[in-house]
Amino acid sequence: MTALADSSQPPPLFTAFSIRKVTFRNRIVVTPMCQYVADDGHVQLWHCAHHSRFALSGIGGAIVEATGVTRDGRITLGCLGIYLDEHVGGLKRIVDIYHSQGIPVGIQLSHAGRKASAAVPLKGAAPLADADPDRAWTAMAPSAVALTDRWPIPREMTEHDIETIIEAFGIAAERACRAGFDFLEIHGAHGYLVNSYFSPIANRRSDSWGGAPLENRMRFPLGVAAEIRRRIPAEMPVFYRASVVDGLEGGVTIEDTAALARELKACGVDLIDCSSGGITGPSGRAFERPAPGYLVPYAREVRERAGVPTMAVGLIVEAGQANAIVANGDADLVAMGRQLLAEPSFPYHAAQALGHPKPESVLPESYAFFLERRNFG
């Protein structure tokens, strides 16, 4: 572990970071993690318990899981939704949990596209058409191209469909504002609808919404971003999660994503959350063999090429590793998921390991008081 040269100052991982009017008190952010326990999109007690663990852990910010902007845009029947006004109250309960600890919280707005109508992962994640045909629905996508030969062929979206879904993202953003979220994230990664418009592997259209030309394939993501920015307060940040590369021949490249990031920035997107893969396979499985920090170089490249803040993801599991990402300018924020599931106290332990002058200060006051007494008792 690398300690600080100046022990009177917090390490880079524990410095504040501001975007528009939102300030993260440190750089550790809970990445969106689907829980698959919602009922018609509604928040359950499990969601509140899940997020309470993180709200007490010393994180700098959090993002609620991929949340469907339409009922048919959910990945599974257990996914959260923001397609009804009635969803706002439950989402506000999650917001209130984080706000009670002074933590900014966002929500990831999503449409599953051709990955919709799947069984929950705990039941195999197979197409519902096979696993539970009575509850399955027809997915939509930019082109009538199946995810794999085991998946149903989705319905190719019409111009009216495109306009309707872009508007649905905007309406969902307004609901998110009513729930009290501090920022939003557009899910433009992992083969879901927004990403599938950007990737030539999934987008085979011959009109102005797709095909080979990059500007055509950027049109849907930019339309979603512009619609959301139009409907939310100017001081509210917007993140965009990108699969920076498809990792397949003929797929999205780093140059493509840098170009998209520059255009998203012009539309009012403030930060790119840099992941990869998922265009033809499971969303959580990378096209390359995962290793600690294996996606961090993408965050650095997008940051440098597009001149936009980024968030790094991908097996960030150790304090020195997380701190170096910020210290080296690889990314502005560090997103963590499974490591925080395994170790909710990671921020406190990281502060100790990195030589923070007062590591207890990253925790809520009631916890910090007793831990400080233990140290000096």
Secondary structure, DSSP 8 states (H G I E B T S, - for coil): ----SSTTS--GGGS-EEETTEEESSSEEE--------BTTB--HHHHHHHHHHHTTT-SEEEEEEEESSGGG-SBTTS-B-SSTTHHHHHHHHHHHHHTTT--EEEEEE--GGG-SB--GGGT--BHHHH-GGG----EESSS--SSTTS---EE--HHHHHHHHHHHHHHHHHHHHHT-SEEEEEE-TTSHHHHHH-TTT----STT-SS-HHHHHHHHHHHHHHHHHHS-TTS-EEEEEES---STTS--HHHHHHHHHHHHHHT--EEEEE---SSS-TT--SS---TTTTHHHHHHHHHHH---EEE-SS---HHHHHHHHHTTS-SEEEESHHHHH-TTHHHHHHHHTT-SSGGGGS-HHHHHHHHHHHH-
